[in-house]
Amino acid sequence: MYLSVDNVTKTFGTFTALNSVSIDLDRGEFVCLLGPSGCGKTTLLRLIAGLIESESGTIILEGRDLSDLPARARGFGIVFQSYSLFPNMTVAENIGYGLKIRGATDPDIATRVAQLLNMIKLPEEGAKFPGQLSGGQQQRVALARAIAVDPRLLLLDEPLSALDANVRSTLRGEIRALQQELEIPTLMVTHDQDEAMAVADKIVCMNQGTVEQVGTPTELYTEPKTRFVAEFLGESNILNEEDARALNPEFLYTQSYCAPKNPVLCVRPEYVHVTPDRAGDARIRSVTFLGNLSRIELMTVAGPLVAEHPGPPRVAPGDAVRVESPPEKGVWVDDR
């Protein structure tokens, strides 16, 4: 294991920001810390970076305990939401700053900066100042500065949240491609589930200072363990046992039914199948066309449900419909 965080606890006064948190990161892996504001993800990243200290627990990198190692000696690259570029330095000077303070020669710095400007697709912008660039370009420069010194670990603290949707989507793909090319172990904080799903090898889903579940994006989406994970990572219909039986009695005979301590059923909207039927016992409440899919809200014998179908809607508000859901597509999760 390249990085191992074991039973770390951090408090601020009477508030427990992290409660015995443990995570691992392999060499070359891209891991996302995902969760709502206040869940402890940024606190965990700052602990790993050495910017704050924990009350207990260990952080081990390649077999070395980092507890007594200051942030500047850990050899990590950090990119913040706010870019944190030096406004009085050119783009090239910003990127080469870390190399300069490490004593690299001017020719070596110039070569490395040129290489990175090409990698971040800004080969002609080296002489400009940060204020002359767009937000997306500035974040590319911040990323280049962080990786210029070949960091042992790249830490990204919500680096895309200040950007508009189109730029964010493009840049996250570029960050992922760059990380894969350089094989830098990377830990990114985000509250955006789409972002985490798009870039992560592994997602650490956090809530209220604890780790709810760890797994690949596919694992967390298709096999959530708790109601929180099911609802935070994508949209879900959550049904109690009585409503699950009303929707399809076979849900209670699936393999996952007895696993959770306090089971509720998670059914993703794409597995709620709606068919027009005048004799159907469900009614359409609303239909929203989103281009690639239609979102359908309906009232059923199991209560209100949300369905999603690809393409334009085939039903309208007020229509009677038949609702079906394959029992093997439902997942029983712990109601917490």
Stockholm file with secondary structure:
# STOCKHOLM 1.0

chainA/1-336         MYLSVDNVTKTFGTFTALNSVSIDLDRGEFVCLLGPSGCGKTTLLRLIAGLIESESGTIILEGRDLSDLPARARGFGIVFQSYSLFPNMTVAENIGYGLKIRGATDPDIATRVAQLLNMIKLPEEGAKFPGQLSGGQQQRVALARAIAVDPRLLLLDEPLSALDANVRSTLRGEIRALQQELEIPTLMVTHDQDEAMAVADKIVCMNQGTVEQVGTPTELYTEPKTRFVAEFLGESNILNEEDARALNPEFLYTQSYCAPKNPVLCVRPEYVHVTPDRAGDARIRSVTFLGNLSRIELMTVAGPLVAEHPGPPRVAPGDAVRVESPPEKGVWVDDR
#=GR chainA/1-336 SS CCEEEEEEEEEETTEEEEEEEEEEECTTCEEEEECCTTSSHHHHHHHHHTSSCCSEEEEEETTEECTTCCGGGSCEEEEETTCCCCTTSCHHHHHHHHHHHTTCCHHHHHHHHHHHHHHTTCTTCTTSCGGGSCHHHHHHHHHHHHHTTCCSEEEEESTTTTSCHHHHHHHHHHHHHHHHHHTCCEEEEESCHHHHHHHCSEEEEEETTEEEEEECHHHHHHSCSBHHHHHHSSCCEEECHHHHHHHCGGGGGSTTTTSSSSEEEEECGGGCEEEECTTCSEEEEEEEECSSEEEEEEEETTEEEEEEEESSCSCCTTCEEEEECCGGGCEEEECC
#=GC SS_cons         CCEEEEEEEEEETTEEEEEEEEEEECTTCEEEEECCTTSSHHHHHHHHHTSSCCSEEEEEETTEECTTCCGGGSCEEEEETTCCCCTTSCHHHHHHHHHHHTTCCHHHHHHHHHHHHHHTTCTTCTTSCGGGSCHHHHHHHHHHHHHTTCCSEEEEESTTTTSCHHHHHHHHHHHHHHHHHHTCCEEEEESCHHHHHHHCSEEEEEETTEEEEEECHHHHHHSCSBHHHHHHSSCCEEECHHHHHHHCGGGGGSTTTTSSSSEEEEECGGGCEEEECTTCSEEEEEEEECSSEEEEEEEETTEEEEEEEESSCSCCTTCEEEEECCGGGCEEEECC
//
